[in-house]
Amino acid sequence: MGRPVTSRLERWLAPAVPLARLAVVRRLLALFVLADIALLTADVVPHAKGPDELYQPLLLRRALDLPAPGPAYVEGLAAVLVVAALVVAVGRLPRLAGAVLAVAFLDWVSIAFSYGKIDHDHFALVVGLFAVATVGPAGLRDPRTSAAAGFALRAVQVACVATYFLSAVAKVRFGGWGWATGATFAWAMSRRGTQLGDVLAQFPWLLRAGQWGVLVMEALTPALLFVRARWQAVGATVLVGFHLATWAATRIHFLPLVVCLAAFLPLERIVPAVTGLRRRRATPRRAADASRPAAAGAPACGPPRA
């Protein structure tokens, strides 16, 4: 008997995608971890130096019976994260260093969120780090396609879509339809508004239209998992534009989630495009150098020697 025909579900779960795309996403996530621990979740170290009474462990940490971490532990954890992220970013030990990075970052963010609110924009990032660690070596110019790489990127895509879709569900569940018909954006801009937000706040009808637009957009994000690659890229670009507008009006960002939207883009084209641009720029210079006449062999001054 021959090999069984791959089912449609299997092809959807693990589409064959270029390994170069996985390589770009993996490096991007690893480098972003460095920015995250330095800027977004940097309060882990000062919290570890505070009183243990402020530590309210998440379900995961309670299940593992993990105590409040001390300063030495979190500083060591930060060192592990930096080393692992740099190793992954340069393309070395993708599975081993990737697994260490994923586990260490999960530990890091679970500590951060045990001292305050849980930022749901980190969900896709955590899933993405675990997913890309399942794939072996992949170069930035690797032309091969891989179902394993496709499965990893699909996991990141599903995590992104789940974040948006469940956000829409939560809005209706806890805020009711009043979230879309009320003054949600106006309230946010009154608290954190920028100059742009102050201008937009003068048009309540526009803010309500935006609220409905956000709710509908988030509810429709599962479609990104089933459309063609071109429309996936368009949808991811629209979502990035939405986050840019949110940041411009309220200084609220979802940067970890935005970075993970890269899983929807044909990033394998970046390196060839950059290389081709450099070659095109270098070609006119080489042509100009070749067209110049050869310099005479006479000395700079004085009569030629007999």
Buried (B, 14 or more C-beta within 10 A) or exposed (E): EEEEEEEEEEEEBBBEBBBBBBBBBBBBBBBBBBEBBEEBBEEBBEBBEEEEEEBEBBEEBEEEEBEBBEEEBBEEBBEBBBBBBBBBBEBEBBBEBBBBBBBBBBBBBBBBBBBEEEBBBBBBBBBBBBBBBBBEEBEBEBEEBBBBBBBBBBBBBBBBBBBBBBBBEEBBEEEEEEBBEBBBBBEBBEEEBBEBBEEBBEEEEEBBEBBEEBBEBBBBBEEBBEEEEEEBBBBBEEBBEBBEBBBEBBEEBBBBBBBBBBBBBBBBBBBEEEEEEEEEEEEEEEEEEEEEEEEEEEEEEEEEEE
